């Protein structure tokens, strides 16, 4: 369990209040595969990087314990998320049709603002 928590901690975008996060992770992994939580934390980190690059305010990034307590890994994936059918891992994000000028960061920033859940802070 400690190894799984350390992997979660290493990918979460705000590393603060480690012991409360460890306790919440232990509770969460009683009913959820730790890898699911870790993968969702990676997606949250990507969305937060895009949001912070666009509007600043890194202090709006959730504390890991609160993110875990609120079951934010259960929030739906944003539209355009590409998932590998064999592994279930997110492998990319599709560009919106008809706008070839968007970068991946532009798409993620748009999703962070417009699709609620943990994609918005």
C-alpha positions as CSV (number, residue, x, y, z in Angstrom):
1,X,0.0,0.0,0.0
2,X,2.8,2.4,0.8
3,X,4.3,1.9,-2.7
4,X,0.9,2.7,-4.3
5,X,0.5,5.8,-2.2
6,X,4.0,7.0,-3.1
7,X,3.1,6.6,-6.8
8,X,-0.1,8.6,-6.2
9,X,1.8,11.3,-4.3
10,X,4.5,11.6,-7.0
11,X,1.9,12.4,-9.7
12,X,-0.5,14.6,-7.7
13,X,-0.1,18.2,-8.7
14,X,-0.1,19.7,-5.2
15,X,2.0,17.9,-2.7
16,X,0.9,19.3,0.7
17,X,-0.6,17.6,3.8
18,X,0.9,14.2,3.1
19,X,-0.3,12.4,6.2
20,X,-4.0,13.3,5.7
21,X,-3.6,12.3,2.1
22,X,-2.1,8.9,3.1
23,X,-5.1,8.3,5.4
24,X,-7.6,9.2,2.7
25,X,-5.7,7.0,0.2
26,X,-5.9,4.0,2.5
27,X,-9.7,4.5,2.9
28,X,-10.2,5.0,-0.8
29,X,-8.2,1.9,-1.8
30,X,-10.4,-0.3,0.4
31,X,-13.0,-0.2,-2.4
32,X,-11.1,1.1,-5.5
33,X,-8.1,-0.2,-7.3
34,X,-5.1,2.1,-6.4
35,X,-4.1,2.2,-10.1
36,X,-7.5,3.8,-11.1
37,X,-6.9,6.5,-8.5
38,X,-3.3,7.1,-9.7
39,X,-4.4,7.4,-13.3
40,X,-7.1,9.9,-12.5
41,X,-4.6,11.9,-10.5
42,X,-2.3,12.0,-13.5
43,X,-5.2,13.4,-15.6
44,X,-6.0,15.9,-12.9
45,X,-2.3,17.0,-12.9
46,X,-2.5,17.6,-16.7
47,X,-5.7,19.6,-16.4
48,X,-4.3,21.7,-13.6
49,X,-1.1,22.5,-15.5
50,X,-3.2,23.7,-18.4
51,X,-5.4,25.8,-16.1
52,X,-2.5,27.3,-14.2
53,X,-0.7,28.1,-17.4
54,X,-3.8,29.9,-18.7
55,X,-5.0,31.7,-15.6
56,X,-2.4,31.3,-12.8
57,X,-3.7,30.6,-9.3
58,X,-1.9,27.4,-8.4
59,X,-3.4,27.8,-4.9
60,X,-6.7,26.7,-6.4
61,X,-5.3,23.2,-7.0
62,X,-7.0,20.8,-4.6
63,X,-5.2,19.3,-1.6
64,X,-4.7,15.6,-2.3
65,X,-6.6,14.5,0.8
66,X,-9.6,16.6,-0.2
67,X,-9.5,15.2,-3.8
68,X,-9.4,11.7,-2.4
69,X,-12.1,12.3,0.2
70,X,-14.4,13.7,-2.5
71,X,-13.9,10.7,-4.8
72,X,-12.8,13.0,-7.6
73,X,-11.3,10.0,-9.5
74,X,-14.9,9.0,-10.2
75,X,-15.6,12.2,-12.2
76,X,-16.3,11.5,-15.9
77,X,-13.5,11.9,-18.4
78,X,-13.8,15.0,-20.6
79,X,-14.9,14.7,-24.2
80,X,-12.1,13.9,-26.6
81,X,-10.3,11.6,-24.2
82,X,-8.7,8.7,-26.0
83,X,-8.5,5.5,-24.0
84,X,-6.5,2.4,-25.0
85,X,-9.1,-0.4,-25.2
86,X,-6.6,-3.1,-24.1
87,X,-5.2,-1.3,-21.0
88,X,-7.9,1.2,-20.2
89,X,-5.3,3.9,-19.9
90,X,-5.7,7.4,-21.3
91,X,-3.4,7.8,-24.2
92,X,-4.2,11.2,-25.5
93,X,-6.8,13.8,-26.3
94,X,-8.4,14.3,-29.7
95,X,-8.3,17.7,-31.3
96,X,-11.6,19.4,-31.8
97,X,-12.8,19.1,-35.4
98,X,-12.2,22.0,-37.7
99,X,-9.6,23.9,-35.5
100,X,-6.2,22.6,-36.3
101,X,-4.6,25.6,-34.5
102,X,-5.4,24.2,-31.1
103,X,-2.5,22.6,-29.1
104,X,-3.1,19.8,-26.6
105,X,-2.7,22.5,-23.8
106,X,-5.4,24.6,-25.5
107,X,-7.7,21.6,-25.6
108,X,-7.0,20.7,-21.9
109,X,-7.5,24.3,-20.8
110,X,-10.8,24.4,-22.7
111,X,-11.9,21.2,-21.0
112,X,-10.8,22.4,-17.6
113,X,-13.0,25.5,-17.8
114,X,-16.0,24.0,-19.6
115,X,-16.6,20.5,-18.4
116,X,-16.9,20.8,-14.6
117,X,-15.9,18.1,-12.2
118,X,-12.3,18.0,-11.3
119,X,-11.4,19.5,-14.7
120,X,-12.3,22.8,-13.1
121,X,-10.8,23.9,-9.8
